[in-house]
Amino acid sequence: MAAATSGSGIPRYEGDANPYGGGDPYADYRAPEGGLPFAHLPDLADRRMGAAVVAANDEFFAERENMLRPERPVFDPNAFGHKGKIMDGWETRRRRGASAAVPHPAGDDHDWALVRLGTPGVIRGLVVDTAHFRGNYPQSVSVEAASVPGTPSPEELLADDVKWTVLVPRTPVGGHAANAFAIGEERRFTHLRVSQHPDGGIARLRVHGEAVPDPAWLTALGTFDLVALENGGVAEDASDRFFSPPVHTILPGRSQKMYDGWETRRRRDDGHDWVRYALAGQGRIRAVEIDTGYYLGNAAGWVSLSGRDGESGEWTELLPRTQLEPDAVHRFLLEDAPAITHVRMDIYPDGGIARLRLHGSLTDEGARRLATRHAELGG
């Protein structure tokens, strides 16, 4: 049951879940009925973004890397190995005290894992998911964040001179539950230190936020994908998220399966579907790629693109309504495209788009704004 509600209105869960009794293992999973206020933001710790668990002090029962798998955790009641129950998450051994006279672990005993975000950014919310860890979840968790340039080693991250900021103080959590936390720290972070007290298992870690790449890197690239998530692009809004979210269209790499793109439900009216994106910064688009990979009988039929400069700017056509082929990469060159900050992709009448790439360059003003925000966030 939810033990309390935080100031942000997010339920808090504590205590064991019931033992698995057969049937759907998610039937008694504890999660907010209305969803989470930050769930629409991308997961900065998505493995597909290049995120990794770079170190952990213990992973006896289940590997640390499982925490960042993008799919939801699975449970097989019959899966056992040499070390015991095979779990889809990160699970450490049971801690013990110093002696027979002191059998319980000390109050500050805990296990930890270091996570490198797939892209640095401002964190708006965290989910420490204990799905299927019913009686073997941690009693409490804590999460700290740091901003360290480059690709530091675990030893460098654990050095005394690294400054860690507490995002989640030590807080009780519940088993088989989505333990969520709203974060109000307006800073850019690159790494997390996740601790479970004193031991136990975490199925998934989700780190929802806004990507904030290094503007010096983008400037050095010159021409890059202005809408890519890793470069700071955002899928701000969409008409439909029934089968999959629009943020998938700006993930790195090619789509791997049909679920890895954006697909809408079948329309039964005269309307059409759309996604609105914010670019990494004000820029000019030179080339467009629209990929319908793995969408065969359900690809969007036609597509158009429009752009505007600023939240209140007028929409200008960039690409007229154009027919799409299923399971194909479509490339278009734009001539004399205006300086814009937002793009809207309209698809007719419905269907799926795997990836959108908008190759171009920042304007001088766009580069200046990015550099200013990067400095303000401690980058």
Backbone hydrogen bonds, N-H to C=O, Kabsch-Sander energy under -0.5 kcal/mol:
donor,donor_aa,acceptor,acceptor_aa,energy
3,A,1,M,-0.6
3,A,12,R,-1.9
4,A,12,R,-1.1
6,S,10,I,-2.5
9,G,6,S,-2.0
12,R,4,A,-3.7
14,E,1,M,-0.9
15,G,173,V,-0.9
17,A,134,R,-1.5
27,A,24,D,-1.7
29,Y,26,Y,-1.5
30,R,176,H,-2.1
31,A,29,Y,-0.6
35,G,32,P,-1.4
39,A,36,L,-1.5
41,L,38,F,-1.7
44,L,42,P,-0.8
44,L,207,V,-3.3
46,D,43,D,-1.6
47,R,68,L,-1.4
49,M,46,D,-1.7
50,G,47,R,-1.6
51,A,46,D,-1.5
52,A,116,R,-1.9
54,V,52,A,-0.9
54,V,114,L,-1.5
55,A,114,L,-1.1
57,N,112,W,-1.9
61,F,91,E,-1.5
62,A,91,E,-1.7
66,N,63,E,-1.2
67,M,64,R,-1.7
68,L,65,E,-1.5
69,R,66,N,-1.6
79,A,76,D,-1.9
80,F,78,N,-0.9
81,G,84,G,-3.2
84,G,81,G,-1.0
86,I,79,A,-2.3
87,M,85,K,-0.6
88,D,74,V,-0.5
89,G,87,M,-1.4
90,W,202,I,-3.3
91,E,62,A,-1.4
91,E,89,G,-0.6
92,T,200,G,-2.5
97,G,103,P,-2.6
99,S,102,V,-1.4
109,D,106,A,-1.6
111,D,196,Q,-2.5
113,A,194,V,-2.0
114,L,55,A,-2.7
115,V,192,L,-2.8
116,R,52,A,-3.2
117,L,115,V,-0.6
117,L,190,T,-2.5
118,G,44,L,-3.0
119,T,44,L,-0.8
121,G,189,F,-1.9
122,V,210,E,-2.2
123,I,121,G,-0.5
124,R,122,V,-0.5
124,R,208,H,-2.6
125,G,208,H,-1.9
126,L,181,F,-2.7
127,V,206,R,-2.2
128,V,179,N,-3.3
129,D,127,V,-0.9
129,D,204,R,-2.6
130,T,128,V,-0.5
130,T,177,A,-2.7
133,F,130,T,-2.3
134,R,132,H,-1.2
139,Q,197,H,-1.1
140,S,197,H,-1.7
141,V,171,T,-2.3
142,S,195,S,-2.0
143,V,168,V,-2.1
144,E,193,R,-2.1
145,A,165,T,-2.5
146,A,191,H,-2.2
148,V,146,A,-0.6
157,L,153,S,-2.2
158,L,154,P,-1.8
159,A,156,E,-0.9
162,V,159,A,-1.5
164,W,162,V,-0.6
165,T,145,A,-3.3
167,L,143,V,-2.4
167,L,165,T,-0.5
168,V,143,V,-2.3
171,T,141,V,-2.6
173,V,139,Q,-1.5
175,G,15,G,-2.5
176,H,130,T,-1.5
176,H,133,F,-1.4
178,A,30,R,-2.8
179,N,128,V,-1.6
179,N,177,A,-1.1
180,A,11,P,-0.5
180,A,178,A,-0.9
181,F,126,L,-2.7
183,I,124,R,-2.4
186,E,184,G,-0.7
187,R,185,E,-1.9
188,R,377,L,-2.6
189,F,121,G,-2.5
190,T,146,A,-2.6
191,H,146,A,-2.2
192,L,115,V,-2.5
193,R,144,E,-2.6
194,V,113,A,-2.6
194,V,192,L,-0.5
195,S,142,S,-2.9
195,S,193,R,-0.5
196,Q,111,D,-2.4
197,H,140,S,-3.0
201,G,136,N,-0.8
202,I,90,W,-2.6
203,A,129,D,-2.1
204,R,129,D,-1.7
205,L,67,M,-2.3
206,R,127,V,-2.2
208,H,125,G,-2.1
208,H,206,R,-0.6
209,G,42,P,-2.0
210,E,122,V,-2.4
212,V,120,P,-3.2
217,W,214,D,-0.7
218,L,214,D,-1.6
219,T,215,P,-2.5
220,A,216,A,-1.9
221,L,217,W,-1.9
222,G,218,L,-1.6
223,T,221,L,-1.9
224,F,222,G,-0.5
224,F,360,G,-2.7
226,L,224,F,-0.9
226,L,358,L,-3.0
228,A,225,D,-0.8
229,L,250,I,-2.4
231,N,228,A,-1.0
232,G,229,L,-1.6
233,G,228,A,-2.7
234,V,278,A,-2.4
236,E,234,V,-1.1
236,E,276,R,-1.5
237,D,276,R,-1.4
239,S,274,W,-2.3
243,F,263,E,-1.5
244,S,263,E,-1.0
248,H,245,P,-1.4
249,T,246,P,-1.8
250,I,247,V,-1.6
251,L,248,H,-1.4
260,D,257,K,-1.5
261,G,258,M,-1.2
262,W,353,I,-3.0
263,E,261,G,-0.5
264,T,351,G,-2.3
273,D,347,I,-1.3
275,V,345,M,-2.2
276,R,237,D,-2.7
277,Y,343,V,-3.5
278,A,234,V,-2.4
279,L,341,T,-3.0
280,A,226,L,-2.8
283,G,340,I,-2.5
284,R,361,S,-2.5
286,R,359,H,-3.3
287,A,359,H,-2.0
288,V,332,F,-3.0
289,E,357,R,-2.6
290,I,330,H,-2.5
291,D,355,R,-2.7
292,T,328,A,-2.9
295,Y,292,T,-2.2
296,L,294,Y,-0.9
300,A,352,G,-1.7
301,G,348,Y,-1.2
301,G,350,D,-0.6
302,W,348,Y,-1.5
303,V,322,T,-2.2
304,S,346,D,-2.1
305,L,319,L,-2.0
306,S,344,R,-1.9
307,G,316,T,-2.7
308,R,342,H,-1.9
310,G,308,R,-0.7
313,G,310,G,-0.9
316,T,307,G,-2.9
318,L,305,L,-2.7
319,L,305,L,-2.1
322,T,303,V,-2.9
324,L,301,G,-2.5
327,D,292,T,-1.4
327,D,295,Y,-1.6
328,A,325,E,-0.5
330,H,290,I,-2.5
330,H,328,A,-0.5
332,F,288,V,-2.4
334,L,286,R,-2.9
340,I,283,G,-2.6
341,T,308,R,-2.6
342,H,308,R,-2.2
343,V,277,Y,-2.0
344,R,306,S,-2.9
345,M,275,V,-2.7
346,D,304,S,-2.5
346,D,344,R,-0.6
347,I,273,D,-3.0
348,Y,302,W,-2.2
352,G,298,N,-1.2
353,I,262,W,-2.5
354,A,291,D,-2.5
355,R,291,D,-1.5
356,L,249,T,-2.6
357,R,289,E,-2.7
359,H,287,A,-2.3
359,H,357,R,-0.5
360,G,224,F,-2.7
361,S,284,R,-1.7
363,T,282,Q,-2.4
367,A,363,T,-2.5
368,R,364,D,-2.0
369,R,365,E,-2.3
370,L,366,G,-2.0
371,A,367,A,-2.2
372,T,368,R,-2.2
373,R,369,R,-2.3
374,H,370,L,-2.5
375,A,371,A,-2.0
376,E,372,T,-2.2
377,L,373,R,-1.7
378,G,375,A,-1.4
379,G,374,H,-2.7
